[in-house]
Amino acid sequence: MSEKKDFSTLVPFIEDTIPIVKYGGVKVEKLEERDIILSMPTEKNLNHVGIMYAGSTFILLEMSGAALFATTYDIFKYILINSGMSIKYLKPATSKISCHLKMTQEEADKMMKPIEERGKGIWPLKLQAVDENGVVVAEAECNYYVKVNA
């Protein structure tokens, strides 16, 4: 049985490093190897009609992908940048939203293999935001550009 990795040092990096992420209240709910949950409250994130602001949902999803990457690969070996993201807003969110991402070691290895071979490449990810009732409020596809840090 393998030893469980401790990712607690990543929590302040995820929650506090980027000012807009910190202001919006993104919180780490779960941070385990290849298994993360991030959430965002409605406070400070409601728009003019009382639903979750679209940009806040985007921030939560984009940060969730970065958090999954950080719990899957060596973050000192790679540089990760969002190179493109498409998002569909499916339902209005009026409560806290969250994003749960998980992958197997085999999936992680398969996604990184072409990047390792070329020294750079796209790491694509599908994401969902759900409200407190488990209703999917948004879906996104994000392409993260990954480069091996020389």
N, C-alpha and C positions, 0 to 999 in steps of 0.2 A: 504494500500500500504506500502510495506516495505521500509526502508531507504536504500539508496545505500551505500555500504561499500567503504571506501577509502583504496586502496592498494598502494598508491604512495610511502609509506615507503619501499615497496618491490623492487621498481625499481633499486636502487643502489645495493641491494642484488643480484638481477638477473644479472645485467649488469657488475658489478665491482668486485664481491667477488672472482671468479675463474679467475686467470690470463689469461688462454688461451681463455676464453669466452670474457673477456674484450679486449684482443688483437685482436680477430677476429671481434669485433664490433657488437656483438649481441645487438639489441635494442628492447625495449618494445614499441610496437605500440598501444597495448590495454591491459589493466589489470583491468578486472571487475570480479565480483563474477562468478566463473565457466565459464569464457569466456576470452580467451587471444589470442593475436597475438604477436609473436616475429619475428624479421627479422634479416637478416645478409647481409651486402653489399659484392660486389665482391672485393673491395679493401682489400688487405692482404689475400684473400681467393682463389685466382686463382692458378691452378696447372700449370704444364709445357706446357700444350697445350691450355691454355687460358679459361678453364672452371672452375666452382666452384670445389674446392678440396673436395674429398669425406669425409674426416674427418671433414671439416667445416660443411657440411650438417648434419652429425651425431651429432655434437655439438648442432646445432640449434634445431634439433628434440628432443634430450634428455633434453635440457634446457626448451623447450616448455612444455614437460610433467611435469617437476618439477614446472614450473610456474602455470600450471593448478592446480596441487595438492595444491600449496600454496594459491590459491584463492578459493579453495573448502573446505579445511579442516583446522583445527587448527594446524599450523606448529610447535607449541610448545608442542603439545600432541604426535606427531609422528616423527619417524626418517625415512627418505626416502633415499634409495640407489638403483641405477640402478643395477639389478642383471643379466640382459641379454637383448640384443637388436639385432634384425635382420633387415637389411635394404636392399632395392632394389633400385638401381639407374636406373631410367626409361628414362630420357632425360638429355642431357648436359645442365647445367644452366650457362648462360652467363650474367645474370643480378641478381640484389638483389633477394634473396629468402625469403619466410616467411612461418610460420606455424600458422594456426588458429585452436584452440581447444575450444570446448564448450560442456558442459553437463548439463543436468537437475538436479535438486535436487534429484529426484527419482533415476536417474542413479548413482549419487554420493553416495546415501545411500545404494543402492544395492551393489556397489563395495566395500564399507567399512564394510558392515555387517559381512562377514566371518573374516575379520581382527580384528574387535572389539571382536568377539566371542573367537578367539584364542589368541589374543594379538599380533599377527604377521601374515604376509601372503603376497601374491603377488597381486599387483595392476596393472593389464595389461592395456595397452593403444595402440591404433592404431593411427599413425600419418602420415601426408603428408607434404611435402615441395613443394611449388609452386613458379614459377618465377613471374616476374612482369606482364606477360601476362595471368596469371592464369593457366599455364600449370603445371601439376603435374610432378615434376622432381625426386621425391623420395618418397617411402612409407616405413614405418617401423612399427615394433611391438616391444614395449618395456615392459619388466617386471620389475617394481619397487618393491623392497622388502620394506615393511612397517612394522615397529615395534612400538608398543605403548611405548612411552617414560616413563619409570618408575620413 
